[in-house]
């Protein structure tokens, strides 16, 4: 079946991670652009709005575990080529660095669809400093890479998605809420959030009867 073929394609792929030598001593910075913004899951000493240039946030990853299944994939965010992305940079104390990296690998690389990389991130604080941050970007060669889907296709996957971490719709709406809390908008995500609200409105439910 297609489901079995997809699972076979996912399992042999080894996670793309950094070597220990690629981590400089001292505190670790982690850049969050999706669920990490509102559910980091690790201890941090500082949380700063930040911008990454060269890649943009997109619903470009089919979710087979956290927000969907291989039979009914959900859709989650990845960093894809081009543009820029506003998000949040977390500073992790050196003593917690190894545990944080291990936690993030277990969370983000369950099917190896994300590549673990270091990227320059500009902190949007008074110092406006540039730091090297740990980031998870989409692997375009992975079977779960969705590419650029239409808004209608995105809506269909998000409405059907339900996985180990919960309902796909909740993931999108929570991310939009976190983005708004930082004082900016993501046009495509906000448009999708409006469509999700419309599908759950009383008028929409009455029209389905």
PAZA-813157 format. One line per 4 residues: number of its first residue (from 0); their letters; for each residue x, y, z of N, C-alpha, C, O. Coordinates in nm, 2 decimals. Layout:
N
NUM	a	X Y Z X Y Z X Y Z X Y Z | ... $
//
This chain:
209
0	xxxx	0.08 -0.12 0.00 0.00 0.00 0.00 0.09 0.12 0.00 0.21 0.12 0.03 | 0.02 0.24 -0.03 0.10 0.36 -0.03 0.15 0.40 0.11 0.26 0.44 0.12 | 0.07 0.37 0.21 0.11 0.40 0.35 0.23 0.32 0.38 0.33 0.37 0.44 | 0.24 0.19 0.35 0.35 0.10 0.38 0.48 0.15 0.30 0.59 0.15 0.36 $
4	xxxx	0.45 0.20 0.18 0.57 0.25 0.10 0.63 0.37 0.16 0.75 0.39 0.16 | 0.54 0.46 0.21 0.59 0.58 0.27 0.66 0.55 0.40 0.77 0.61 0.42 | 0.61 0.46 0.48 0.68 0.42 0.61 0.82 0.36 0.58 0.92 0.39 0.65 | 0.83 0.28 0.48 0.95 0.22 0.44 1.05 0.32 0.39 1.17 0.31 0.42 $
8	xxxx	1.00 0.43 0.32 1.09 0.53 0.27 1.14 0.62 0.38 1.25 0.67 0.38 | 1.06 0.63 0.49 1.10 0.72 0.60 1.20 0.65 0.69 1.30 0.72 0.73 | 1.18 0.53 0.73 1.26 0.46 0.83 1.41 0.46 0.81 1.49 0.49 0.90 | 1.46 0.43 0.69 1.60 0.41 0.67 1.68 0.54 0.67 1.80 0.54 0.69 $
12	xxxx	1.61 0.66 0.66 1.68 0.79 0.65 1.74 0.83 0.78 1.66 0.84 0.88 | 1.87 0.84 0.79 1.93 0.88 0.92 1.92 1.03 0.94 1.92 1.11 0.84 | 1.90 1.07 1.06 1.89 1.21 1.09 2.02 1.29 1.06 2.13 1.24 1.09 | 2.00 1.41 1.00 2.11 1.49 0.97 2.14 1.59 1.09 2.07 1.68 1.11 $
16	xxxx	2.25 1.55 1.17 2.28 1.63 1.29 2.42 1.68 1.28 2.50 1.64 1.19 | 2.45 1.78 1.36 2.58 1.84 1.37 2.67 1.76 1.45 2.63 1.69 1.54 | 2.80 1.77 1.42 2.90 1.70 1.50 2.93 1.79 1.63 2.90 1.91 1.63 | 2.98 1.72 1.73 3.00 1.79 1.86 3.10 1.91 1.83 3.09 2.01 1.90 $
20	xxxx	3.19 1.89 1.74 3.29 2.00 1.71 3.23 2.12 1.65 3.29 2.23 1.65 | 3.11 2.11 1.60 3.04 2.23 1.54 2.97 2.31 1.64 2.91 2.42 1.60 | 2.97 2.27 1.76 2.91 2.35 1.87 3.02 2.42 1.95 3.11 2.35 2.01 | 3.02 2.55 1.95 3.12 2.62 2.02 3.09 2.62 2.17 2.98 2.60 2.21 $
24	xxxx	3.20 2.63 2.25 3.17 2.62 2.40 3.09 2.74 2.45 3.09 2.84 2.38 | 3.03 2.73 2.56 2.95 2.83 2.62 2.80 2.81 2.60 2.76 2.69 2.57 | 2.72 2.91 2.61 2.58 2.90 2.60 2.53 2.86 2.46 2.61 2.89 2.36 | 2.42 2.80 2.45 2.36 2.76 2.32 2.24 2.85 2.29 2.16 2.88 2.37 $
28	xxxx	2.23 2.90 2.16 2.12 2.97 2.12 2.03 2.88 2.03 2.09 2.80 1.94 | 1.90 2.88 2.04 1.81 2.80 1.96 1.71 2.89 1.90 1.65 2.97 1.97 | 1.69 2.88 1.77 1.59 2.96 1.70 1.46 2.89 1.68 1.46 2.78 1.62 | 1.35 2.94 1.73 1.22 2.88 1.72 1.13 2.96 1.62 1.12 3.08 1.63 $
32	xxxx	1.06 2.89 1.53 0.97 2.96 1.44 0.83 2.90 1.43 0.75 2.96 1.36 | 0.81 2.79 1.50 0.68 2.73 1.50 0.64 2.70 1.64 0.62 2.79 1.72 | 0.62 2.57 1.67 0.57 2.53 1.80 0.67 2.56 1.91 0.64 2.58 2.03 | 0.80 2.57 1.88 0.90 2.61 1.98 0.87 2.75 2.04 0.91 2.78 2.15 $
36	xxxx	0.81 2.83 1.96 0.77 2.97 2.01 0.68 2.96 2.13 0.69 3.04 2.22 | 0.59 2.87 2.13 0.49 2.86 2.23 0.50 2.74 2.32 0.43 2.73 2.43 | 0.58 2.64 2.28 0.60 2.53 2.37 0.75 2.48 2.35 0.77 2.38 2.29 | 0.84 2.56 2.41 0.98 2.52 2.39 1.02 2.38 2.45 1.09 2.30 2.39 $
40	xxxx	0.97 2.36 2.57 1.00 2.23 2.63 1.14 2.21 2.70 1.17 2.10 2.74 | 1.21 2.32 2.70 1.35 2.31 2.76 1.37 2.44 2.84 1.31 2.54 2.82 | 1.47 2.43 2.93 1.50 2.55 3.02 1.58 2.65 2.94 1.67 2.61 2.86 | 1.55 2.78 2.96 1.63 2.88 2.89 1.65 3.00 2.99 1.57 3.02 3.08 $
44	xxxx	1.76 3.08 2.96 1.79 3.19 3.05 1.74 3.32 2.99 1.73 3.42 3.06 | 1.72 3.32 2.86 1.68 3.44 2.79 1.59 3.40 2.67 1.61 3.30 2.60 | 1.49 3.49 2.64 1.40 3.47 2.52 1.39 3.60 2.45 1.34 3.70 2.50 | 1.44 3.61 2.33 1.46 3.73 2.25 1.39 3.72 2.11 1.42 3.62 2.04 $
48	xxxx	1.31 3.82 2.07 1.26 3.82 1.93 1.38 3.82 1.84 1.48 3.89 1.87 | 1.37 3.75 1.73 1.49 3.74 1.64 1.45 3.72 1.50 1.33 3.69 1.47 | 1.55 3.74 1.41 1.52 3.73 1.26 1.63 3.65 1.20 1.75 3.67 1.22 | 1.59 3.56 1.11 1.68 3.48 1.04 1.66 3.51 0.89 1.55 3.52 0.84 $
52	xxxx	1.77 3.54 0.82 1.76 3.58 0.68 1.82 3.46 0.59 1.92 3.40 0.62 | 1.74 3.44 0.48 1.78 3.33 0.38 1.69 3.22 0.38 1.69 3.14 0.28 | 1.60 3.21 0.48 1.50 3.10 0.48 1.37 3.16 0.53 1.37 3.25 0.61 | 1.25 3.10 0.49 1.13 3.15 0.54 1.04 3.04 0.60 1.06 2.92 0.57 $
56	xxxx	0.95 3.08 0.69 0.86 2.98 0.75 0.75 2.94 0.65 0.69 3.03 0.58 | 0.72 2.81 0.64 0.62 2.76 0.55 0.56 2.63 0.60 0.63 2.55 0.66 | 0.43 2.61 0.57 0.37 2.48 0.60 0.40 2.39 0.48 0.33 2.37 0.39 | 0.52 2.33 0.50 0.58 2.25 0.39 0.62 2.11 0.43 0.69 2.04 0.35 $
60	xxxx	0.58 2.07 0.55 0.61 1.94 0.60 0.49 1.86 0.63 0.41 1.89 0.71 | 0.47 1.74 0.56 0.36 1.65 0.59 0.40 1.59 0.73 0.51 1.53 0.75 | 0.30 1.59 0.82 0.32 1.53 0.95 0.26 1.39 0.96 0.14 1.37 0.94 | 0.35 1.30 0.99 0.31 1.16 1.00 0.30 1.11 1.15 0.25 1.00 1.18 $
64	xxxx	0.35 1.20 1.24 0.36 1.16 1.38 0.29 1.26 1.47 0.19 1.23 1.53 | 0.35 1.38 1.48 0.30 1.48 1.58 0.16 1.53 1.55 0.08 1.54 1.64 | 0.13 1.56 1.43 0.00 1.62 1.39 -0.08 1.55 1.28 -0.17 1.60 1.22 | -0.04 1.42 1.26 -0.11 1.34 1.15 -0.05 1.20 1.15 0.02 1.16 1.24 $
68	xxxx	-0.09 1.13 1.05 -0.05 0.99 1.04 -0.01 0.97 0.89 -0.05 1.05 0.81 | 0.06 0.86 0.86 0.09 0.83 0.71 -0.04 0.82 0.63 -0.04 0.86 0.51 | -0.15 0.77 0.69 -0.27 0.75 0.62 -0.34 0.88 0.60 -0.40 0.91 0.50 | -0.34 0.97 0.70 -0.40 1.10 0.70 -0.30 1.21 0.75 -0.30 1.25 0.86 $
72	xxxx	-0.20 1.25 0.66 -0.10 1.34 0.70 -0.15 1.48 0.74 -0.25 1.53 0.68 | -0.10 1.53 0.84 -0.12 1.67 0.88 -0.02 1.76 0.81 0.05 1.71 0.72 | -0.01 1.88 0.85 0.09 1.97 0.79 0.15 2.06 0.89 0.07 2.13 0.97 | 0.28 2.07 0.90 0.35 2.15 1.00 0.45 2.24 0.93 0.48 2.22 0.81 $
76	xxxx	0.51 2.32 1.01 0.60 2.42 0.96 0.74 2.37 0.94 0.79 2.29 1.02 | 0.81 2.43 0.84 0.95 2.41 0.82 1.01 2.54 0.78 0.94 2.63 0.74 | 1.14 2.55 0.78 1.21 2.66 0.72 1.25 2.62 0.58 1.33 2.52 0.57 | 1.21 2.69 0.48 1.24 2.66 0.34 1.32 2.77 0.28 1.33 2.88 0.34 $
80	xxxx	1.38 2.74 0.17 1.48 2.84 0.10 1.41 2.97 0.07 1.30 2.98 0.03 | 1.49 3.08 0.09 1.46 3.21 0.04 1.38 3.29 0.14 1.32 3.24 0.23 | 1.40 3.42 0.13 1.33 3.52 0.22 1.39 3.53 0.36 1.51 3.52 0.37 | 1.30 3.56 0.45 1.35 3.58 0.59 1.24 3.53 0.69 1.12 3.50 0.64 $
84	xxxx	1.27 3.51 0.81 1.18 3.46 0.91 1.20 3.53 1.04 1.31 3.53 1.09 | 1.09 3.58 1.10 1.09 3.63 1.23 1.04 3.52 1.33 0.95 3.45 1.30 | 1.11 3.51 1.44 1.08 3.41 1.54 1.13 3.45 1.67 1.14 3.57 1.71 | 1.17 3.35 1.75 1.22 3.37 1.89 1.36 3.30 1.90 1.37 3.18 1.86 $
88	xxxx	1.45 3.36 1.96 1.58 3.30 2.00 1.58 3.27 2.15 1.56 3.36 2.23 | 1.62 3.15 2.18 1.63 3.11 2.32 1.77 3.09 2.36 1.85 3.02 2.29 | 1.81 3.14 2.47 1.95 3.12 2.52 1.95 3.01 2.63 1.88 3.02 2.73 | 2.03 2.91 2.60 2.03 2.80 2.69 2.17 2.80 2.76 2.27 2.81 2.70 $
92	xxxx	2.17 2.78 2.90 2.29 2.78 2.97 2.38 2.66 2.93 2.33 2.56 2.90 | 2.51 2.68 2.93 2.60 2.58 2.89 2.58 2.44 2.96 2.59 2.34 2.90 | 2.54 2.45 3.09 2.52 2.33 3.17 2.40 2.25 3.12 2.40 2.12 3.14 | 2.31 2.31 3.05 2.19 2.24 3.00 2.20 2.22 2.85 2.10 2.17 2.79 $
96	xxxx	2.31 2.25 2.78 2.32 2.24 2.64 2.30 2.10 2.59 2.22 2.08 2.50 | 2.38 2.00 2.64 2.37 1.87 2.59 2.23 1.81 2.60 2.18 1.74 2.51 | 2.17 1.83 2.72 2.03 1.78 2.74 1.93 1.84 2.65 1.84 1.78 2.60 | 1.95 1.97 2.62 1.86 2.05 2.53 1.87 1.99 2.39 1.77 1.97 2.32 $
100	xxxx	1.99 1.97 2.34 2.02 1.92 2.21 1.95 1.78 2.19 1.89 1.75 2.09 | 1.97 1.70 2.29 1.92 1.56 2.29 1.76 1.57 2.29 1.70 1.49 2.21 | 1.71 1.66 2.36 1.56 1.68 2.36 1.51 1.72 2.23 1.41 1.67 2.18 | 1.58 1.82 2.17 1.53 1.87 2.04 1.55 1.77 1.93 1.46 1.76 1.84 $
104	xxxx	1.65 1.69 1.93 1.67 1.58 1.83 1.55 1.48 1.84 1.50 1.43 1.74 | 1.52 1.45 1.97 1.41 1.35 1.99 1.28 1.41 1.94 1.19 1.33 1.88 | 1.26 1.53 1.96 1.13 1.60 1.92 1.12 1.63 1.77 1.02 1.61 1.71 | 1.23 1.69 1.72 1.22 1.74 1.58 1.26 1.64 1.47 1.23 1.65 1.36 $
108	xxxx	1.34 1.53 1.51 1.39 1.44 1.41 1.34 1.30 1.42 1.41 1.20 1.39 | 1.21 1.29 1.46 1.15 1.16 1.48 1.14 1.08 1.34 1.15 0.96 1.34 | 1.13 1.16 1.23 1.13 1.09 1.10 1.24 1.15 1.01 1.24 1.12 0.89 | 1.33 1.23 1.07 1.44 1.28 1.00 1.41 1.38 0.88 1.49 1.40 0.79 $
112	xxxx	1.29 1.44 0.89 1.25 1.54 0.79 1.32 1.67 0.80 1.33 1.75 0.71 | 1.37 1.70 0.92 1.44 1.83 0.95 1.59 1.80 0.95 1.64 1.70 1.01 | 1.67 1.90 0.90 1.82 1.90 0.91 1.86 1.99 1.02 1.81 2.10 1.03 | 1.95 1.94 1.10 2.00 2.02 1.22 2.11 2.11 1.16 2.21 2.05 1.12 $
116	xxxx	2.10 2.24 1.17 2.20 2.33 1.12 2.23 2.44 1.22 2.15 2.46 1.31 | 2.34 2.52 1.19 2.36 2.64 1.26 2.34 2.76 1.16 2.38 2.75 1.05 | 2.27 2.86 1.21 2.24 2.98 1.12 2.27 3.10 1.20 2.26 3.11 1.32 | 2.31 3.21 1.13 2.32 3.34 1.19 2.18 3.40 1.21 2.10 3.40 1.12 $
120	xxxx	2.16 3.45 1.33 2.03 3.50 1.37 2.05 3.64 1.43 2.14 3.66 1.51 | 1.97 3.73 1.39 1.99 3.87 1.44 1.88 3.89 1.55 1.76 3.88 1.53 | 1.94 3.92 1.67 1.85 3.94 1.79 1.79 4.08 1.78 1.85 4.18 1.75 | 1.66 4.09 1.80 1.59 4.22 1.79 1.58 4.28 1.93 1.47 4.31 1.98 $
124	xxxx	1.69 4.30 2.00 1.70 4.37 2.13 1.78 4.49 2.11 1.81 4.53 2.00 | 1.81 4.56 2.22 1.88 4.69 2.21 2.02 4.67 2.15 2.06 4.76 2.08 | 2.08 4.56 2.18 2.22 4.54 2.13 2.22 4.51 1.98 2.32 4.53 1.91 | 2.11 4.45 1.93 2.09 4.41 1.79 2.21 4.32 1.75 2.26 4.33 1.63 $
128	xxxx	2.25 4.23 1.83 2.36 4.14 1.81 2.33 4.03 1.72 2.21 3.98 1.71 | 2.43 3.97 1.65 2.41 3.85 1.57 2.47 3.73 1.65 2.58 3.74 1.70 | 2.39 3.63 1.65 2.44 3.50 1.72 2.43 3.39 1.63 2.35 3.39 1.53 | 2.50 3.28 1.65 2.49 3.16 1.58 2.39 3.07 1.66 2.42 3.03 1.77 $
132	xxxx	2.28 3.03 1.59 2.18 2.95 1.66 2.15 2.82 1.60 2.17 2.80 1.48 | 2.11 2.72 1.68 2.07 2.59 1.64 1.93 2.60 1.57 1.84 2.66 1.64 | 1.92 2.55 1.45 1.79 2.56 1.38 1.76 2.43 1.31 1.85 2.36 1.27 | 1.63 2.40 1.30 1.59 2.28 1.22 1.52 2.33 1.10 1.41 2.39 1.10 $
136	xxxx	1.58 2.30 0.98 1.53 2.34 0.85 1.48 2.21 0.77 1.53 2.10 0.80 | 1.39 2.23 0.68 1.33 2.11 0.61 1.44 2.05 0.51 1.51 2.12 0.45 | 1.43 1.92 0.50 1.51 1.85 0.41 1.43 1.83 0.28 1.33 1.75 0.28 | 1.46 1.91 0.18 1.38 1.90 0.05 1.38 1.77 -0.02 1.30 1.74 -0.10 $
140	xxxx	1.48 1.68 0.02 1.48 1.55 -0.05 1.40 1.44 0.03 1.40 1.33 -0.01 | 1.34 1.48 0.14 1.27 1.39 0.22 1.13 1.36 0.17 1.07 1.45 0.11 | 1.07 1.24 0.19 0.94 1.21 0.14 0.83 1.29 0.20 0.72 1.31 0.14 | 0.86 1.35 0.32 0.76 1.43 0.39 0.76 1.58 0.34 0.68 1.66 0.39 $
144	xxxx	0.86 1.62 0.26 0.86 1.76 0.21 0.74 1.78 0.12 0.73 1.71 0.01 | 0.65 1.87 0.15 0.53 1.90 0.08 0.55 2.00 -0.03 0.46 2.01 -0.12 | 0.65 2.08 -0.03 0.67 2.18 -0.13 0.57 2.29 -0.10 0.52 2.32 0.01 | 0.54 2.36 -0.21 0.45 2.48 -0.20 0.30 2.44 -0.23 0.27 2.42 -0.35 $
148	xxxx	0.22 2.42 -0.13 0.08 2.38 -0.15 -0.01 2.50 -0.16 0.02 2.60 -0.11 | -0.12 2.48 -0.23 -0.22 2.58 -0.24 -0.29 2.60 -0.10 -0.28 2.51 -0.02 | -0.35 2.71 -0.08 -0.42 2.74 0.05 -0.53 2.63 0.07 -0.55 2.59 0.18 | -0.60 2.59 -0.04 -0.70 2.49 -0.02 -0.64 2.35 0.02 -0.70 2.28 0.10 $
152	xxxx	-0.53 2.32 -0.04 -0.46 2.19 0.00 -0.41 2.20 0.15 -0.42 2.10 0.22 | -0.36 2.31 0.19 -0.31 2.33 0.32 -0.43 2.31 0.42 -0.42 2.24 0.52 | -0.54 2.38 0.39 -0.66 2.37 0.47 -0.71 2.22 0.48 -0.74 2.18 0.59 | -0.71 2.15 0.38 -0.76 2.01 0.38 -0.67 1.93 0.47 -0.72 1.85 0.55 $
156	xxxx	-0.54 1.94 0.46 -0.45 1.86 0.55 -0.46 1.90 0.69 -0.46 1.81 0.78 | -0.47 2.03 0.72 -0.48 2.08 0.86 -0.61 2.03 0.92 -0.61 1.99 1.04 | -0.72 2.03 0.85 -0.85 1.99 0.90 -0.85 1.84 0.93 -0.92 1.80 1.02 | -0.78 1.76 0.85 -0.78 1.61 0.87 -0.67 1.57 0.97 -0.68 1.46 1.03 $
160	xxxx	-0.57 1.65 1.00 -0.45 1.61 1.08 -0.48 1.59 1.22 -0.54 1.68 1.29 | -0.44 1.48 1.28 -0.45 1.45 1.42 -0.34 1.35 1.45 -0.34 1.24 1.40 | -0.25 1.38 1.54 -0.14 1.29 1.57 -0.11 1.28 1.72 -0.19 1.32 1.80 | 0.01 1.24 1.75 0.05 1.22 1.89 0.05 1.34 1.98 0.03 1.34 2.10 $
164	xxxx	0.08 1.46 1.91 0.08 1.59 1.99 -0.05 1.66 1.98 -0.06 1.77 2.04 | -0.15 1.60 1.91 -0.28 1.66 1.91 -0.33 1.70 1.77 -0.29 1.65 1.67 | -0.43 1.79 1.77 -0.50 1.83 1.65 -0.42 1.93 1.57 -0.37 2.02 1.63 | -0.41 1.91 1.44 -0.34 2.00 1.35 -0.39 2.14 1.36 -0.31 2.24 1.36 $
168	xxxx	-0.52 2.16 1.36 -0.58 2.29 1.37 -0.53 2.37 1.49 -0.50 2.49 1.48 | -0.52 2.30 1.60 -0.47 2.37 1.72 -0.33 2.42 1.71 -0.29 2.52 1.76 | -0.25 2.34 1.64 -0.11 2.37 1.62 -0.10 2.50 1.54 -0.02 2.59 1.57 | -0.17 2.51 1.43 -0.17 2.63 1.35 -0.22 2.76 1.42 -0.15 2.86 1.42 $
172	xxxx	-0.33 2.74 1.49 -0.39 2.85 1.57 -0.30 2.90 1.68 -0.29 3.02 1.71 | -0.23 2.80 1.75 -0.14 2.84 1.86 -0.02 2.91 1.80 0.03 3.00 1.87 | 0.03 2.87 1.69 0.14 2.94 1.63 0.11 3.08 1.58 0.19 3.17 1.61 | -0.01 3.10 1.53 -0.05 3.23 1.49 -0.07 3.32 1.61 -0.03 3.44 1.61 $
176	xxxx	-0.12 3.27 1.72 -0.13 3.34 1.84 0.00 3.39 1.90 0.02 3.50 1.95 | 0.10 3.29 1.89 0.24 3.32 1.94 0.30 3.43 1.85 0.37 3.52 1.90 | 0.28 3.43 1.72 0.33 3.53 1.63 0.27 3.66 1.66 0.34 3.76 1.66 | 0.14 3.67 1.68 0.08 3.79 1.71 0.13 3.85 1.85 0.14 3.97 1.86 $
180	xxxx	0.16 3.76 1.94 0.21 3.81 2.07 0.35 3.87 2.06 0.38 3.96 2.14 | 0.42 3.84 1.95 0.55 3.90 1.92 0.53 4.03 1.85 0.63 4.10 1.82 | 0.41 4.06 1.81 0.39 4.19 1.74 0.40 4.20 1.59 0.42 4.30 1.54 | 0.39 4.08 1.53 0.40 4.08 1.38 0.30 3.98 1.32 0.23 3.91 1.40 $
184	xxxx	0.29 3.97 1.19 0.19 3.88 1.13 0.27 3.80 1.02 0.36 3.84 0.96 | 0.21 3.68 1.00 0.26 3.59 0.89 0.14 3.58 0.80 0.04 3.51 0.83 | 0.15 3.65 0.69 0.03 3.67 0.60 -0.04 3.53 0.56 -0.16 3.52 0.58 | 0.04 3.43 0.52 -0.02 3.31 0.48 -0.08 3.23 0.60 -0.19 3.18 0.58 $
188	xxxx	-0.01 3.23 0.71 -0.06 3.16 0.83 -0.19 3.23 0.88 -0.28 3.16 0.92 | -0.19 3.36 0.88 -0.31 3.43 0.93 -0.43 3.41 0.84 -0.54 3.40 0.88 | -0.40 3.40 0.71 -0.51 3.37 0.61 -0.57 3.23 0.64 -0.69 3.22 0.64 | -0.48 3.14 0.66 -0.53 3.00 0.69 -0.60 3.00 0.82 -0.70 2.92 0.83 $
192	xxxx	-0.55 3.07 0.92 -0.62 3.07 1.05 -0.77 3.12 1.04 -0.86 3.07 1.10 | -0.79 3.23 0.95 -0.92 3.28 0.93 -1.01 3.17 0.86 -1.13 3.16 0.90 | -0.95 3.10 0.77 -1.03 2.99 0.71 -1.06 2.88 0.81 -1.17 2.82 0.80 | -0.97 2.85 0.90 -1.00 2.75 1.00 -1.11 2.80 1.10 -1.19 2.72 1.14 $
196	xxxx	-1.11 2.92 1.13 -1.21 2.98 1.21 -1.35 2.97 1.14 -1.45 2.94 1.20 | -1.35 3.00 1.01 -1.47 3.00 0.93 -1.53 2.86 0.93 -1.65 2.84 0.93 | -1.44 2.75 0.92 -1.49 2.62 0.91 -1.55 2.57 1.04 -1.63 2.47 1.04 | -1.52 2.64 1.15 -1.57 2.60 1.28 -1.68 2.70 1.33 -1.72 2.69 1.44 $
200	xxxx	-1.72 2.79 1.24 -1.82 2.89 1.28 -1.96 2.82 1.28 -1.98 2.73 1.20 | -2.06 2.87 1.36 -2.19 2.82 1.35 -2.26 2.82 1.22 -2.33 2.72 1.18 | -2.23 2.92 1.14 -2.29 2.93 1.00 -2.23 2.82 0.91 -2.31 2.75 0.84 | -2.10 2.79 0.93 -2.04 2.68 0.85 -2.10 2.55 0.89 -2.12 2.46 0.80 $
204	xxxx	-2.12 2.53 1.02 -2.17 2.40 1.07 -2.32 2.38 1.02 -2.36 2.27 0.98 | -2.40 2.49 1.02 -2.54 2.48 0.97 -2.54 2.45 0.83 -2.63 2.37 0.79 | -2.45 2.50 0.75 -2.45 2.47 0.60 -2.42 2.33 0.57 -2.45 2.28 0.46 | -2.35 2.26 0.67 -2.32 2.12 0.64 -2.43 2.02 0.68 -2.42 1.90 0.64 $
208	x	-2.53 2.07 0.74 -2.64 1.98 0.78 -2.74 1.95 0.67 -2.83 1.88 0.68 $
//
